[in-house]
Amino acid sequence: MHDFTTQLRMKLNKSELIEYLNDDIFKIIMEEADRLNLECYVIGGYVRDIFLKRKSKDIDIVTVGSGIALATAVTERLGKKSHLSVFKNFGTAQVRFKDVDVEFVGARRESYTHDSRKPIVEDGTLSDDQNRRDFTINALALCLNRDRFGELVDPFDGLKDMKEGIIRTPLDPDITFSDDPLRMMRGIRFATQLGFTIEEETFKAIERNKERIRIISGERIIDEINKMMKSCHPSVGFILLEKTGLLEIIFPELQALKGVESKEGRGHKDNFYHTLAVLDNVAEASDNLWLRWSAVMHDIGKPATKRYDKKIGWTFHNHNFIGEKMTPGVFRRLKLPLDSKMKYVQKMVGLHMRPIVLAEEEVTDSAIRRLLFDAGDDIEDLMTLCEADITSKNKEKIKRFISNFKVVRQKLHEIEEKDRIRNMQPVVSGEDIMKMFNLPPSREVGEIKAALKDAVLDGVISNNKEEAVDFLKKYAAEKNLTIYNEV
């Protein structure tokens, strides 16, 4: 059952609804709408969230007439603390007051051409405006005019759908989704966020209209996916995307993880459902969106690396490194950022097997130093991801892994306290090495730097200048290098 059943058992009456409209902003809108003789309503998500007992700072106002005129009048009443933005091409205006955004639009009817989600807009009635809404739960309106203040207008039984936890379109779902295919993504996102079920005919319409998603920009699609990703159980959204056929179109790399292949009676786990279990585990532990993306991407390289070995069964050797290489291309196509956020996800994908290997084998100081050096400040996030990656149904196996991870964490803490490896900066720089050996910038300088770094990470020397210089002198003797200058 959906998350809000108990909160929706009693229908709010008019006087109770008025309590939710006691903010000064609604009083001013009421007075200005009446002065301008405009029929006026708060509509959509703000009204929905009153019944779901969710906080909302975005207020949508629809008026039968000019939304821009009403917004202008309201801004004048609010004074200097408010800011008005007018979008004449869309016939809308936005008023920002304190930390609240109020969007004003004139009631309208819409029609669409087949190759665009941009509607042809005409002035309309409240009924026309409610007809164009994506889902019944978003078509609820509360009147703001004085004589009907707080009156609920619910022509499509949106309140009943909320009580039953249903996502349903107000009109024919095929027309709704064909007109604006982004609504398919929004429906899945709302189902994920609210814990609702997509009504059967609405679900089938998404399946039938899935190809229409191709006319939607990647930026709009990823915005919906990211909102879905921030929910408590983001796996729900990806399962719905897969079942409707949308996932194969918008994220084929994730779709490719689905399924189990068997040979000689031996099968591997379904890496799609495993990935979603890891994602939900991470979501339970962290609200970091990019760590959640790391969970989605962590096994993305498995289809390319899947092999069958008669002795040991199915293998996915180096899937972490292949996944790391795939990450920029996936991010580019999905219109995700290609900056430090992408590099963070790359790092998590590339490193996610390292703590698991340590948990399975003897934990050496050298391996811990290298992990700390490579993970840097993201070591805690990496450990969170790796612990989330334990999805076995074998309770003993889970218990063993958790116990081993505790050992790894303890070692990480001890080595960091002792050696300060995280974000380690070399005490002898590349410039120092060039001066010491009279070398130009070259591959040889890089090799000397790497040897010095390995000496520190392997515990041969501590990261101080005296020991580093002594090491370089011994290194020079072994490699027949001449030392020209002291550093």
Secondary structure as GFF3:
##gff-version 3
##sequence-region A 1 487
A	DSSP	three_ten_helix	6	8	.	.	.	ID=ss1
A	DSSP	alpha_helix	14	19	.	.	.	ID=ss2
A	DSSP	alpha_helix	24	35	.	.	.	ID=ss3
A	DSSP	beta_strand	39	43	.	.	.	ID=ss4
A	DSSP	alpha_helix	45	51	.	.	.	ID=ss5
A	DSSP	beta_strand	58	64	.	.	.	ID=ss6
A	DSSP	alpha_helix	67	78	.	.	.	ID=ss7
A	DSSP	three_ten_helix	79	81	.	.	.	ID=ss8
A	DSSP	beta_strand	82	87	.	.	.	ID=ss9
A	DSSP	beta_strand	92	97	.	.	.	ID=ss10
A	DSSP	beta_strand	100	106	.	.	.	ID=ss11
A	DSSP	beta_strand	108	111	.	.	.	ID=ss12
A	DSSP	beta_strand	120	123	.	.	.	ID=ss13
A	DSSP	alpha_helix	126	131	.	.	.	ID=ss14
A	DSSP	three_ten_helix	136	138	.	.	.	ID=ss15
A	DSSP	beta_strand	141	143	.	.	.	ID=ss16
A	DSSP	three_ten_helix	146	148	.	.	.	ID=ss17
A	DSSP	beta_strand	152	153	.	.	.	ID=ss18
A	DSSP	alpha_helix	158	164	.	.	.	ID=ss19
A	DSSP	beta_strand	166	167	.	.	.	ID=ss20
A	DSSP	alpha_helix	173	179	.	.	.	ID=ss21
A	DSSP	alpha_helix	182	194	.	.	.	ID=ss22
A	DSSP	beta_strand	197	198	.	.	.	ID=ss23
A	DSSP	alpha_helix	200	209	.	.	.	ID=ss24
A	DSSP	three_ten_helix	210	215	.	.	.	ID=ss25
A	DSSP	alpha_helix	218	229	.	.	.	ID=ss26
A	DSSP	alpha_helix	235	244	.	.	.	ID=ss27
A	DSSP	alpha_helix	246	250	.	.	.	ID=ss28
A	DSSP	alpha_helix	252	255	.	.	.	ID=ss29
A	DSSP	beta_strand	262	263	.	.	.	ID=ss30
A	DSSP	beta_strand	266	267	.	.	.	ID=ss31
A	DSSP	alpha_helix	271	285	.	.	.	ID=ss32
A	DSSP	alpha_helix	289	297	.	.	.	ID=ss33
A	DSSP	alpha_helix	302	305	.	.	.	ID=ss34
A	DSSP	beta_strand	307	309	.	.	.	ID=ss35
A	DSSP	beta_strand	313	315	.	.	.	ID=ss36
A	DSSP	alpha_helix	319	333	.	.	.	ID=ss37
A	DSSP	alpha_helix	340	351	.	.	.	ID=ss38
A	DSSP	alpha_helix	354	360	.	.	.	ID=ss39
A	DSSP	alpha_helix	365	375	.	.	.	ID=ss40
A	DSSP	three_ten_helix	376	378	.	.	.	ID=ss41
A	DSSP	alpha_helix	379	388	.	.	.	ID=ss42
A	DSSP	alpha_helix	395	419	.	.	.	ID=ss43
A	DSSP	alpha_helix	430	437	.	.	.	ID=ss44
A	DSSP	alpha_helix	443	457	.	.	.	ID=ss45
A	DSSP	alpha_helix	465	479	.	.	.	ID=ss46
###
